[in-house]
């Protein structure tokens, strides 16, 4: 792994981490305050999908930046 690829990884990883932590805390607070089954199910699904989107987006961003660097 070249130095620039390591730098890209070190820059994108904290972004993914802090976004995931923020989303988890925010949506989990809403989930704990939910009063109906529909609210619990929908917020649980939203939490799962938002964390998955954050991780997928970060990995796609790293792959895209690696590809740009190689050209």
PDB file of N, H, CA, C and O in Angstrom:
ATOM      1  N   UNK A   1       0.857  -1.170   0.000  1.00  0.00           N
ATOM      2  CA  UNK A   1       0.000   0.000   0.000  1.00  0.00           C
ATOM      3  C   UNK A   1       0.902   1.231   0.000  1.00  0.00           C
ATOM      4  O   UNK A   1       1.798   1.360   0.834  1.00  0.00           O
ATOM      5  N   UNK A   2       0.656   2.116  -0.930  1.00  0.00           N
ATOM      6  H   UNK A   2      -0.072   2.012  -1.608  1.00  0.00           H
ATOM      7  CA  UNK A   2       1.476   3.321  -1.012  1.00  0.00           C
ATOM      8  C   UNK A   2       1.062   4.313   0.069  1.00  0.00           C
ATOM      9  O   UNK A   2       0.039   4.144   0.733  1.00  0.00           O
ATOM     10  N   UNK A   3       1.858   5.325   0.226  1.00  0.00           N
ATOM     11  H   UNK A   3       2.689   5.463  -0.313  1.00  0.00           H
ATOM     12  CA  UNK A   3       1.612   6.321   1.259  1.00  0.00           C
ATOM     13  C   UNK A   3       0.318   7.086   1.057  1.00  0.00           C
ATOM     14  O   UNK A   3      -0.377   7.396   2.025  1.00  0.00           O
ATOM     15  N   UNK A   4      -0.018   7.398  -0.203  1.00  0.00           N
ATOM     16  H   UNK A   4       0.546   7.146  -0.989  1.00  0.00           H
ATOM     17  CA  UNK A   4      -1.243   8.160  -0.458  1.00  0.00           C
ATOM     18  C   UNK A   4      -2.489   7.313  -0.167  1.00  0.00           C
ATOM     19  O   UNK A   4      -3.503   7.840   0.289  1.00  0.00           O
ATOM     20  N   UNK A   5      -2.414   6.015  -0.428  1.00  0.00           N
ATOM     21  H   UNK A   5      -1.589   5.587  -0.798  1.00  0.00           H
ATOM     22  CA  UNK A   5      -3.549   5.145  -0.116  1.00  0.00           C
ATOM     23  C   UNK A   5      -3.757   5.045   1.397  1.00  0.00           C
ATOM     24  O   UNK A   5      -4.892   5.025   1.872  1.00  0.00           O
ATOM     25  N   UNK A   6      -2.680   4.984   2.134  1.00  0.00           N
ATOM     26  H   UNK A   6      -1.758   5.000   1.748  1.00  0.00           H
ATOM     27  CA  UNK A   6      -2.780   4.967   3.588  1.00  0.00           C
ATOM     28  C   UNK A   6      -3.370   6.286   4.096  1.00  0.00           C
ATOM     29  O   UNK A   6      -4.187   6.291   5.017  1.00  0.00           O
ATOM     30  N   UNK A   7      -2.957   7.388   3.498  1.00  0.00           N
ATOM     31  H   UNK A   7      -2.293   7.383   2.750  1.00  0.00           H
ATOM     32  CA  UNK A   7      -3.490   8.688   3.870  1.00  0.00           C
ATOM     33  C   UNK A   7      -4.989   8.781   3.573  1.00  0.00           C
ATOM     34  O   UNK A   7      -5.748   9.311   4.384  1.00  0.00           O
ATOM     35  N   UNK A   8      -5.415   8.273   2.425  1.00  0.00           N
ATOM     36  H   UNK A   8      -4.798   7.843   1.766  1.00  0.00           H
ATOM     37  CA  UNK A   8      -6.842   8.265   2.082  1.00  0.00           C
ATOM     38  C   UNK A   8      -7.615   7.444   3.097  1.00  0.00           C
ATOM     39  O   UNK A   8      -8.673   7.863   3.566  1.00  0.00           O
ATOM     40  N   UNK A   9      -7.087   6.271   3.438  1.00  0.00           N
ATOM     41  H   UNK A   9      -6.227   5.931   3.057  1.00  0.00           H
ATOM     42  CA  UNK A   9      -7.763   5.415   4.413  1.00  0.00           C
ATOM     43  C   UNK A   9      -7.852   6.093   5.775  1.00  0.00           C
ATOM     44  O   UNK A   9      -8.895   6.037   6.426  1.00  0.00           O
ATOM     45  N   UNK A  10      -6.777   6.729   6.208  1.00  0.00           N
ATOM     46  H   UNK A  10      -5.930   6.775   5.679  1.00  0.00           H
ATOM     47  CA  UNK A  10      -6.766   7.400   7.504  1.00  0.00           C
ATOM     48  C   UNK A  10      -7.668   8.630   7.527  1.00  0.00           C
ATOM     49  O   UNK A  10      -8.107   9.045   8.600  1.00  0.00           O
ATOM     50  N   UNK A  11      -7.951   9.218   6.380  1.00  0.00           N
ATOM     51  H   UNK A  11      -7.594   8.881   5.508  1.00  0.00           H
ATOM     52  CA  UNK A  11      -8.845  10.376   6.328  1.00  0.00           C
ATOM     53  C   UNK A  11     -10.310   9.963   6.258  1.00  0.00           C
ATOM     54  O   UNK A  11     -11.161  10.627   6.850  1.00  0.00           O
ATOM     55  N   UNK A  12     -10.619   8.891   5.555  1.00  0.00           N
ATOM     56  H   UNK A  12      -9.927   8.351   5.075  1.00  0.00           H
ATOM     57  CA  UNK A  12     -12.013   8.475   5.374  1.00  0.00           C
ATOM     58  C   UNK A  12     -12.518   7.691   6.584  1.00  0.00           C
ATOM     59  O   UNK A  12     -13.688   7.817   6.946  1.00  0.00           O
ATOM     60  N   UNK A  13     -11.673   6.895   7.208  1.00  0.00           N
ATOM     61  H   UNK A  13     -10.722   6.793   6.913  1.00  0.00           H
ATOM     62  CA  UNK A  13     -12.104   6.068   8.334  1.00  0.00           C
ATOM     63  C   UNK A  13     -12.688   6.877   9.495  1.00  0.00           C
ATOM     64  O   UNK A  13     -13.757   6.518   9.988  1.00  0.00           O
ATOM     65  N   UNK A  14     -12.031   7.961   9.961  1.00  0.00           N
ATOM     66  H   UNK A  14     -11.162   8.253   9.561  1.00  0.00           H
ATOM     67  CA  UNK A  14     -12.646   8.739  11.051  1.00  0.00           C
ATOM     68  C   UNK A  14     -13.974   9.376  10.645  1.00  0.00           C
ATOM     69  O   UNK A  14     -14.883   9.504  11.464  1.00  0.00           O
ATOM     70  N   UNK A  15     -14.080   9.771   9.390  1.00  0.00           N
ATOM     71  H   UNK A  15     -13.341   9.668   8.724  1.00  0.00           H
ATOM     72  CA  UNK A  15     -15.341  10.316   8.896  1.00  0.00           C
ATOM     73  C   UNK A  15     -16.462   9.287   9.017  1.00  0.00           C
ATOM     74  O   UNK A  15     -17.560   9.604   9.473  1.00  0.00           O
ATOM     75  N   UNK A  16     -16.178   8.069   8.611  1.00  0.00           N
ATOM     76  H   UNK A  16     -15.286   7.811   8.241  1.00  0.00           H
ATOM     77  CA  UNK A  16     -17.164   6.985   8.736  1.00  0.00           C
ATOM     78  C   UNK A  16     -17.463   6.708  10.206  1.00  0.00           C
ATOM     79  O   UNK A  16     -18.622   6.524  10.577  1.00  0.00           O
ATOM     80  N   UNK A  17     -16.449   6.679  11.031  1.00  0.00           N
ATOM     81  H   UNK A  17     -15.507   6.828  10.730  1.00  0.00           H
ATOM     82  CA  UNK A  17     -16.614   6.356  12.445  1.00  0.00           C
ATOM     83  C   UNK A  17     -17.474   7.392  13.166  1.00  0.00           C
ATOM     84  O   UNK A  17     -18.430   7.039  13.857  1.00  0.00           O
ATOM     85  N   UNK A  18     -17.133   8.665  13.005  1.00  0.00           N
ATOM     86  H   UNK A  18     -16.356   8.952  12.444  1.00  0.00           H
ATOM     87  CA  UNK A  18     -17.873   9.709  13.708  1.00  0.00           C
ATOM     88  C   UNK A  18     -19.302   9.861  13.175  1.00  0.00           C
ATOM     89  O   UNK A  18     -20.219  10.153  13.942  1.00  0.00           O
ATOM     90  N   UNK A  19     -19.493   9.667  11.880  1.00  0.00           N
ATOM     91  H   UNK A  19     -18.748   9.430  11.257  1.00  0.00           H
ATOM     92  CA  UNK A  19     -20.849   9.697  11.328  1.00  0.00           C
ATOM     93  C   UNK A  19     -21.671   8.548  11.874  1.00  0.00           C
ATOM     94  O   UNK A  19     -22.835   8.735  12.229  1.00  0.00           O
ATOM     95  N   UNK A  20     -21.088   7.363  11.948  1.00  0.00           N
ATOM     96  H   UNK A  20     -20.142   7.211  11.661  1.00  0.00           H
ATOM     97  CA  UNK A  20     -21.792   6.204  12.495  1.00  0.00           C
ATOM     98  C   UNK A  20     -22.149   6.386  13.963  1.00  0.00           C
ATOM     99  O   UNK A  20     -23.252   6.036  14.381  1.00  0.00           O
ATOM    100  N   UNK A  21     -21.233   6.926  14.739  1.00  0.00           N
ATOM    101  H   UNK A  21     -20.337   7.211  14.399  1.00  0.00           H
ATOM    102  CA  UNK A  21     -21.507   7.159  16.161  1.00  0.00           C
ATOM    103  C   UNK A  21     -22.613   8.195  16.328  1.00  0.00           C
ATOM    104  O   UNK A  21     -23.507   8.022  17.156  1.00  0.00           O
ATOM    105  N   UNK A  22     -22.555   9.275  15.541  1.00  0.00           N
ATOM    106  H   UNK A  22     -21.828   9.416  14.869  1.00  0.00           H
ATOM    107  CA  UNK A  22     -23.584  10.305  15.622  1.00  0.00           C
ATOM    108  C   UNK A  22     -24.959   9.738  15.259  1.00  0.00           C
ATOM    109  O   UNK A  22     -25.940   9.971  15.965  1.00  0.00           O
ATOM    110  N   UNK A  23     -25.019   8.998  14.161  1.00  0.00           N
ATOM    111  H   UNK A  23     -24.222   8.809  13.587  1.00  0.00           H
ATOM    112  CA  UNK A  23     -26.294   8.417  13.749  1.00  0.00           C
ATOM    113  C   UNK A  23     -26.813   7.436  14.788  1.00  0.00           C
ATOM    114  O   UNK A  23     -28.006   7.423  15.093  1.00  0.00           O
ATOM    115  N   UNK A  24     -25.935   6.626  15.325  1.00  0.00           N
ATOM    116  H   UNK A  24     -24.966   6.636  15.077  1.00  0.00           H
ATOM    117  CA  UNK A  24     -26.360   5.658  16.335  1.00  0.00           C
ATOM    118  C   UNK A  24     -26.946   6.351  17.557  1.00  0.00           C
ATOM    119  O   UNK A  24     -28.020   5.978  18.029  1.00  0.00           O
ATOM    120  N   UNK A  25     -26.248   7.353  18.066  1.00  0.00           N
ATOM    121  H   UNK A  25     -25.376   7.656  17.682  1.00  0.00           H
ATOM    122  CA  UNK A  25     -26.736   8.047  19.257  1.00  0.00           C
ATOM    123  C   UNK A  25     -28.053   8.760  18.988  1.00  0.00           C
ATOM    124  O   UNK A  25     -28.972   8.705  19.805  1.00  0.00           O
ATOM    125  N   UNK A  26     -28.145   9.427  17.847  1.00  0.00           N
ATOM    126  H   UNK A  26     -27.398   9.472  17.183  1.00  0.00           H
ATOM    127  CA  UNK A  26     -29.337  10.216  17.529  1.00  0.00           C
ATOM    128  C   UNK A  26     -30.558   9.314  17.311  1.00  0.00           C
ATOM    129  O   UNK A  26     -31.606   9.524  17.922  1.00  0.00           O
ATOM    130  N   UNK A  27     -30.419   8.323  16.450  1.00  0.00           N
ATOM    131  H   UNK A  27     -29.568   8.153  15.953  1.00  0.00           H
ATOM    132  CA  UNK A  27     -31.565   7.473  16.129  1.00  0.00           C
ATOM    133  C   UNK A  27     -31.894   6.544  17.295  1.00  0.00           C
ATOM    134  O   UNK A  27     -33.062   6.224  17.517  1.00  0.00           O
ATOM    135  N   UNK A  28     -30.887   6.111  18.037  1.00  0.00           N
ATOM    136  H   UNK A  28     -29.938   6.371  17.857  1.00  0.00           H
ATOM    137  CA  UNK A  28     -31.145   5.253  19.192  1.00  0.00           C
ATOM    138  C   UNK A  28     -31.940   6.001  20.264  1.00  0.00           C
ATOM    139  O   UNK A  28     -32.781   5.406  20.938  1.00  0.00           O
ATOM    140  N   UNK A  29     -31.680   7.291  20.422  1.00  0.00           N
ATOM    141  H   UNK A  29     -30.997   7.774  19.874  1.00  0.00           H
ATOM    142  CA  UNK A  29     -32.459   8.090  21.378  1.00  0.00           C
ATOM    143  C   UNK A  29     -33.920   8.155  20.943  1.00  0.00           C
ATOM    144  O   UNK A  29     -34.825   8.045  21.771  1.00  0.00           O
ATOM    145  N   UNK A  30     -34.149   8.333  19.641  1.00  0.00           N
ATOM    146  H   UNK A  30     -33.414   8.422  18.968  1.00  0.00           H
ATOM    147  CA  UNK A  30     -35.527   8.330  19.130  1.00  0.00           C
ATOM    148  C   UNK A  30     -36.163   6.959  19.318  1.00  0.00           C
ATOM    149  O   UNK A  30     -37.343   6.849  19.651  1.00  0.00           O
ATOM    150  N   UNK A  31     -35.370   5.920  19.101  1.00  0.00           N
ATOM    151  H   UNK A  31     -34.411   6.010  18.831  1.00  0.00           H
ATOM    152  CA  UNK A  31     -35.871   4.558  19.234  1.00  0.00           C
ATOM    153  C   UNK A  31     -36.285   4.261  20.678  1.00  0.00           C
ATOM    154  O   UNK A  31     -37.318   3.633  20.911  1.00  0.00           O
ATOM    155  N   UNK A  32     -35.497   4.703  21.627  1.00  0.00           N
ATOM    156  H   UNK A  32     -34.658   5.213  21.438  1.00  0.00           H
ATOM    157  CA  UNK A  32     -35.830   4.480  23.033  1.00  0.00           C
ATOM    158  C   UNK A  32     -37.074   5.265  23.461  1.00  0.00           C
ATOM    159  O   UNK A  32     -37.773   4.865  24.392  1.00  0.00           O
ATOM    160  N   UNK A  33     -37.344   6.379  22.782  1.00  0.00           N
ATOM    161  H   UNK A  33     -36.775   6.704  22.026  1.00  0.00           H
ATOM    162  CA  UNK A  33     -38.505   7.203  23.115  1.00  0.00           C
ATOM    163  C   UNK A  33     -39.759   6.791  22.338  1.00  0.00           C
ATOM    164  O   UNK A  33     -40.837   7.336  22.574  1.00  0.00           O
ATOM    165  N   UNK A  34     -39.629   5.844  21.426  1.00  0.00           N
ATOM    166  H   UNK A  34     -38.753   5.401  21.234  1.00  0.00           H
ATOM    167  CA  UNK A  34     -40.783   5.427  20.614  1.00  0.00           C
ATOM    168  C   UNK A  34     -41.823   4.745  21.499  1.00  0.00           C
ATOM    169  O   UNK A  34     -41.490   3.999  22.420  1.00  0.00           O
ATOM    170  N   UNK A  35     -43.088   5.022  21.195  1.00  0.00           N
ATOM    171  H   UNK A  35     -43.359   5.628  20.447  1.00  0.00           H
ATOM    172  CA  UNK A  35     -44.172   4.488  22.020  1.00  0.00           C
ATOM    173  C   UNK A  35     -45.019   3.441  21.315  1.00  0.00           C
ATOM    174  O   UNK A  35     -45.783   2.732  21.970  1.00  0.00           O
ATOM    175  N   UNK A  36     -44.906   3.326  20.011  1.00  0.00           N
ATOM    176  H   UNK A  36     -44.285   3.901  19.478  1.00  0.00           H
ATOM    177  CA  UNK A  36     -45.726   2.355  19.268  1.00  0.00           C
ATOM    178  C   UNK A  36     -44.831   1.314  18.613  1.00  0.00           C
ATOM    179  O   UNK A  36     -43.633   1.527  18.427  1.00  0.00           O
ATOM    180  N   UNK A  37     -45.435   0.190  18.270  1.00  0.00           N
ATOM    181  H   UNK A  37     -46.408   0.017  18.421  1.00  0.00           H
ATOM    182  CA  UNK A  37     -44.691  -0.863  17.576  1.00  0.00           C
ATOM    183  C   UNK A  37     -44.216  -0.387  16.221  1.00  0.00           C
ATOM    184  O   UNK A  37     -43.108  -0.716  15.797  1.00  0.00           O
ATOM    185  N   UNK A  38     -45.042   0.382  15.538  1.00  0.00           N
ATOM    186  H   UNK A  38     -45.943   0.648  15.882  1.00  0.00           H
ATOM    187  CA  UNK A  38     -44.646   0.904  14.231  1.00  0.00           C
ATOM    188  C   UNK A  38     -43.422   1.820  14.366  1.00  0.00           C
ATOM    189  O   UNK A  38     -42.509   1.767  13.542  1.00  0.00           O
ATOM    190  N   UNK A  39     -43.411   2.647  15.395  1.00  0.00           N
ATOM    191  H   UNK A  39     -44.152   2.690  16.064  1.00  0.00           H
ATOM    192  CA  UNK A  39     -42.259   3.518  15.628  1.00  0.00           C
ATOM    193  C   UNK A  39     -41.001   2.739  15.946  1.00  0.00           C
ATOM    194  O   UNK A  39     -39.920   3.064  15.456  1.00  0.00           O
ATOM    195  N   UNK A  40     -41.143   1.707  16.771  1.00  0.00           N
ATOM    196  H   UNK A  40     -42.021   1.444  17.169  1.00  0.00           H
ATOM    197  CA  UNK A  40     -39.977   0.884  17.138  1.00  0.00           C
ATOM    198  C   UNK A  40     -39.421   0.161  15.918  1.00  0.00           C
ATOM    199  O   UNK A  40     -38.209   0.147  15.698  1.00  0.00           O
ATOM    200  N   UNK A  41     -40.299  -0.437  15.131  1.00  0.00           N
ATOM    201  H   UNK A  41     -41.283  -0.426  15.309  1.00  0.00           H
ATOM    202  CA  UNK A  41     -39.849  -1.184  13.948  1.00  0.00           C
ATOM    203  C   UNK A  41     -39.239  -0.253  12.911  1.00  0.00           C
ATOM    204  O   UNK A  41     -38.181  -0.544  12.353  1.00  0.00           O
ATOM    205  N   UNK A  42     -39.915   0.878  12.650  1.00  0.00           N
ATOM    206  H   UNK A  42     -40.774   1.115  13.104  1.00  0.00           H
ATOM    207  CA  UNK A  42     -39.411   1.787  11.620  1.00  0.00           C
ATOM    208  C   UNK A  42     -38.095   2.448  12.040  1.00  0.00           C
ATOM    209  O   UNK A  42     -37.195   2.599  11.214  1.00  0.00           O
ATOM    210  N   UNK A  43     -37.971   2.839  13.297  1.00  0.00           N
ATOM    211  H   UNK A  43     -38.702   2.717  13.968  1.00  0.00           H
ATOM    212  CA  UNK A  43     -36.720   3.450  13.746  1.00  0.00           C
ATOM    213  C   UNK A  43     -35.584   2.430  13.823  1.00  0.00           C
ATOM    214  O   UNK A  43     -34.432   2.771  13.553  1.00  0.00           O
ATOM    215  N   UNK A  44     -35.891   1.196  14.183  1.00  0.00           N
ATOM    216  H   UNK A  44     -36.827   0.919  14.403  1.00  0.00           H
ATOM    217  CA  UNK A  44     -34.873   0.145  14.154  1.00  0.00           C
ATOM    218  C   UNK A  44     -34.369  -0.100  12.744  1.00  0.00           C
ATOM    219  O   UNK A  44     -33.172  -0.274  12.517  1.00  0.00           O
ATOM    220  N   UNK A  45     -35.302  -0.112  11.798  1.00  0.00           N
ATOM    221  H   UNK A  45     -36.274   0.029  11.982  1.00  0.00           H
ATOM    222  CA  UNK A  45     -34.921  -0.286  10.394  1.00  0.00           C
ATOM    223  C   UNK A  45     -34.130   0.916   9.897  1.00  0.00           C
ATOM    224  O   UNK A  45     -33.146   0.760   9.174  1.00  0.00           O
ATOM    225  N   UNK A  46     -34.558   2.111  10.283  1.00  0.00           N
ATOM    226  H   UNK A  46     -35.357   2.238  10.871  1.00  0.00           H
ATOM    227  CA  UNK A  46     -33.822   3.319   9.902  1.00  0.00           C
ATOM    228  C   UNK A  46     -32.406   3.303  10.472  1.00  0.00           C
ATOM    229  O   UNK A  46     -31.460   3.686   9.784  1.00  0.00           O
ATOM    230  N   UNK A  47     -32.255   2.873  11.701  1.00  0.00           N
ATOM    231  H   UNK A  47     -33.023   2.562  12.260  1.00  0.00           H
ATOM    232  CA  UNK A  47     -30.930   2.785  12.324  1.00  0.00           C
ATOM    233  C   UNK A  47     -30.038   1.815  11.564  1.00  0.00           C
ATOM    234  O   UNK A  47     -28.885   2.127  11.266  1.00  0.00           O
ATOM    235  N   UNK A  48     -30.569   0.644  11.253  1.00  0.00           N
ATOM    236  H   UNK A  48     -31.506   0.391  11.495  1.00  0.00           H
ATOM    237  CA  UNK A  48     -29.806  -0.357  10.519  1.00  0.00           C
ATOM    238  C   UNK A  48     -29.396   0.158   9.142  1.00  0.00           C
ATOM    239  O   UNK A  48     -28.238   0.021   8.745  1.00  0.00           O
ATOM    240  N   UNK A  49     -30.338   0.747   8.415  1.00  0.00           N
ATOM    241  H   UNK A  49     -31.278   0.858   8.737  1.00  0.00           H
ATOM    242  CA  UNK A  49     -30.054   1.217   7.064  1.00  0.00           C
ATOM    243  C   UNK A  49     -29.107   2.418   7.054  1.00  0.00           C
ATOM    244  O   UNK A  49     -28.280   2.542   6.152  1.00  0.00           O
ATOM    245  N   UNK A  50     -29.219   3.290   8.033  1.00  0.00           N
ATOM    246  H   UNK A  50     -29.891   3.190   8.766  1.00  0.00           H
ATOM    247  CA  UNK A  50     -28.327   4.449   8.058  1.00  0.00           C
ATOM    248  C   UNK A  50     -26.887   4.049   8.369  1.00  0.00           C
ATOM    249  O   UNK A  50     -25.953   4.597   7.783  1.00  0.00           O
ATOM    250  N   UNK A  51     -26.702   3.115   9.271  1.00  0.00           N
ATOM    251  H   UNK A  51     -27.461   2.670   9.747  1.00  0.00           H
ATOM    252  CA  UNK A  51     -25.344   2.641   9.551  1.00  0.00           C
ATOM    253  C   UNK A  51     -24.782   1.891   8.334  1.00  0.00           C
ATOM    254  O   UNK A  51     -23.613   2.059   7.986  1.00  0.00           O
ATOM    255  N   UNK A  52     -25.610   1.071   7.695  1.00  0.00           N
ATOM    256  H   UNK A  52     -26.559   0.935   7.978  1.00  0.00           H
ATOM    257  CA  UNK A  52     -25.166   0.355   6.489  1.00  0.00           C
ATOM    258  C   UNK A  52     -24.805   1.329   5.375  1.00  0.00           C
ATOM    259  O   UNK A  52     -23.809   1.128   4.680  1.00  0.00           O
ATOM    260  N   UNK A  53     -25.600   2.383   5.196  1.00  0.00           N
ATOM    261  H   UNK A  53     -26.409   2.547   5.761  1.00  0.00           H
ATOM    262  CA  UNK A  53     -25.310   3.378   4.162  1.00  0.00           C
ATOM    263  C   UNK A  53     -24.025   4.140   4.474  1.00  0.00           C
ATOM    264  O   UNK A  53     -23.255   4.451   3.565  1.00  0.00           O
ATOM    265  N   UNK A  54     -23.790   4.438   5.730  1.00  0.00           N
ATOM    266  H   UNK A  54     -24.416   4.186   6.469  1.00  0.00           H
ATOM    267  CA  UNK A  54     -22.567   5.139   6.117  1.00  0.00           C
ATOM    268  C   UNK A  54     -21.332   4.293   5.820  1.00  0.00           C
ATOM    269  O   UNK A  54     -20.356   4.781   5.250  1.00  0.00           O
ATOM    270  N   UNK A  55     -21.384   3.029   6.208  1.00  0.00           N
ATOM    271  H   UNK A  55     -22.177   2.632   6.671  1.00  0.00           H
ATOM    272  CA  UNK A  55     -20.234   2.148   5.958  1.00  0.00           C
ATOM    273  C   UNK A  55     -20.035   1.898   4.469  1.00  0.00           C
ATOM    274  O   UNK A  55     -18.905   1.930   3.982  1.00  0.00           O
ATOM    275  N   UNK A  56     -21.117   1.650   3.745  1.00  0.00           N
ATOM    276  H   UNK A  56     -22.035   1.624   4.141  1.00  0.00           H
ATOM    277  CA  UNK A  56     -21.004   1.419   2.302  1.00  0.00           C
ATOM    278  C   UNK A  56     -20.495   2.662   1.588  1.00  0.00           C
ATOM    279  O   UNK A  56     -19.642   2.579   0.704  1.00  0.00           O
ATOM    280  N   UNK A  57     -21.030   3.817   1.980  1.00  0.00           N
ATOM    281  H   UNK A  57     -21.723   3.885   2.698  1.00  0.00           H
ATOM    282  CA  UNK A  57     -20.586   5.056   1.353  1.00  0.00           C
ATOM    283  C   UNK A  57     -19.120   5.338   1.615  1.00  0.00           C
ATOM    284  O   UNK A  57     -18.412   5.796   0.718  1.00  0.00           O
ATOM    285  N   UNK A  58     -18.654   5.078   2.813  1.00  0.00           N
ATOM    286  H   UNK A  58     -19.230   4.707   3.541  1.00  0.00           H
ATOM    287  CA  UNK A  58     -17.242   5.280   3.123  1.00  0.00           C
ATOM    288  C   UNK A  58     -16.339   4.349   2.333  1.00  0.00           C
ATOM    289  O   UNK A  58     -15.290   4.761   1.837  1.00  0.00           O
ATOM    290  N   UNK A  59     -16.749   3.092   2.219  1.00  0.00           N
ATOM    291  H   UNK A  59     -17.601   2.757   2.622  1.00  0.00           H
ATOM    292  CA  UNK A  59     -15.941   2.147   1.439  1.00  0.00           C
ATOM    293  C   UNK A  59     -15.943   2.501  -0.044  1.00  0.00           C
ATOM    294  O   UNK A  59     -14.913   2.382  -0.708  1.00  0.00           O
ATOM    295  N   UNK A  60     -17.085   2.933  -0.569  1.00  0.00           N
ATOM    296  H   UNK A  60     -17.922   3.029  -0.030  1.00  0.00           H
ATOM    297  CA  UNK A  60     -17.136   3.365  -1.964  1.00  0.00           C
ATOM    298  C   UNK A  60     -16.293   4.622  -2.189  1.00  0.00           C
ATOM    299  O   UNK A  60     -15.643   4.761  -3.225  1.00  0.00           O
ATOM    300  N   UNK A  61     -16.307   5.533  -1.214  1.00  0.00           N
ATOM    301  H   UNK A  61     -16.836   5.420  -0.373  1.00  0.00           H
ATOM    302  CA  UNK A  61     -15.476   6.735  -1.321  1.00  0.00           C
ATOM    303  C   UNK A  61     -14.001   6.369  -1.347  1.00  0.00           C
ATOM    304  O   UNK A  61     -13.239   6.919  -2.142  1.00  0.00           O
ATOM    305  N   UNK A  62     -13.592   5.447  -0.487  1.00  0.00           N
ATOM    306  H   UNK A  62     -14.211   5.000   0.159  1.00  0.00           H
ATOM    307  CA  UNK A  62     -12.187   5.010  -0.497  1.00  0.00           C
ATOM    308  C   UNK A  62     -11.826   4.357  -1.821  1.00  0.00           C
ATOM    309  O   UNK A  62     -10.765   4.637  -2.380  1.00  0.00           O
ATOM    310  N   UNK A  63     -12.692   3.492  -2.328  1.00  0.00           N
ATOM    311  H   UNK A  63     -13.553   3.265  -1.873  1.00  0.00           H
ATOM    312  CA  UNK A  63     -12.416   2.827  -3.605  1.00  0.00           C
ATOM    313  C   UNK A  63     -12.317   3.850  -4.736  1.00  0.00           C
ATOM    314  O   UNK A  63     -11.445   3.746  -5.598  1.00  0.00           O
ATOM    315  N   UNK A  64     -13.206   4.830  -4.728  1.00  0.00           N
ATOM    316  H   UNK A  64     -13.914   4.915  -4.027  1.00  0.00           H
ATOM    317  CA  UNK A  64     -13.188   5.866  -5.769  1.00  0.00           C
ATOM    318  C   UNK A  64     -11.909   6.695  -5.691  1.00  0.00           C
ATOM    319  O   UNK A  64     -11.303   6.994  -6.720  1.00  0.00           O
ATOM    320  N   UNK A  65     -11.495   7.068  -4.483  1.00  0.00           N
ATOM    321  H   UNK A  65     -11.988   6.826  -3.647  1.00  0.00           H
ATOM    322  CA  UNK A  65     -10.270   7.846  -4.325  1.00  0.00           C
ATOM    323  C   UNK A  65      -9.030   7.033  -4.699  1.00  0.00           C
ATOM    324  O   UNK A  65      -8.080   7.574  -5.265  1.00  0.00           O
ATOM    325  N   UNK A  66      -9.038   5.733  -4.384  1.00  0.00           N
ATOM    326  H   UNK A  66      -9.810   5.294  -3.924  1.00  0.00           H
ATOM    327  CA  UNK A  66      -7.931   4.870  -4.802  1.00  0.00           C
ATOM    328  C   UNK A  66      -7.849   4.817  -6.322  1.00  0.00           C
ATOM    329  O   UNK A  66      -6.761   4.867  -6.894  1.00  0.00           O
ATOM    330  N   UNK A  67      -9.008   4.715  -6.974  1.00  0.00           N
ATOM    331  H   UNK A  67      -9.892   4.674  -6.509  1.00  0.00           H
ATOM    332  CA  UNK A  67      -9.047   4.638  -8.436  1.00  0.00           C
ATOM    333  C   UNK A  67      -8.540   5.947  -9.053  1.00  0.00           C
ATOM    334  O   UNK A  67      -7.794   5.921 -10.032  1.00  0.00           O
ATOM    335  N   UNK A  68      -8.937   7.073  -8.491  1.00  0.00           N
ATOM    336  H   UNK A  68      -9.543   7.094  -7.696  1.00  0.00           H
ATOM    337  CA  UNK A  68      -8.461   8.356  -8.994  1.00  0.00           C
ATOM    338  C   UNK A  68      -6.944   8.459  -8.831  1.00  0.00           C
ATOM    339  O   UNK A  68      -6.248   8.961  -9.713  1.00  0.00           O
ATOM    340  N   UNK A  69      -6.448   7.982  -7.700  1.00  0.00           N
ATOM    341  H   UNK A  69      -7.014   7.575  -6.983  1.00  0.00           H
ATOM    342  CA  UNK A  69      -5.000   8.053  -7.439  1.00  0.00           C
ATOM    343  C   UNK A  69      -4.213   7.195  -8.430  1.00  0.00           C
ATOM    344  O   UNK A  69      -3.107   7.576  -8.815  1.00  0.00           O
ATOM    345  N   UNK A  70      -4.740   6.068  -8.845  1.00  0.00           N
ATOM    346  H   UNK A  70      -5.638   5.758  -8.532  1.00  0.00           H
ATOM    347  CA  UNK A  70      -4.010   5.158  -9.737  1.00  0.00           C
ATOM    348  C   UNK A  70      -3.985   5.656 -11.172  1.00  0.00           C
ATOM    349  O   UNK A  70      -3.140   5.217 -11.952  1.00  0.00           O
ATOM    350  N   UNK A  71      -4.879   6.554 -11.542  1.00  0.00           N
ATOM    351  H   UNK A  71      -5.565   6.910 -10.908  1.00  0.00           H
ATOM    352  CA  UNK A  71      -4.911   7.021 -12.931  1.00  0.00           C
ATOM    353  C   UNK A  71      -3.886   8.064 -13.211  1.00  0.00           C
ATOM    354  O   UNK A  71      -3.793   8.552 -14.337  1.00  0.00           O
TER     355      UNK A  71
END
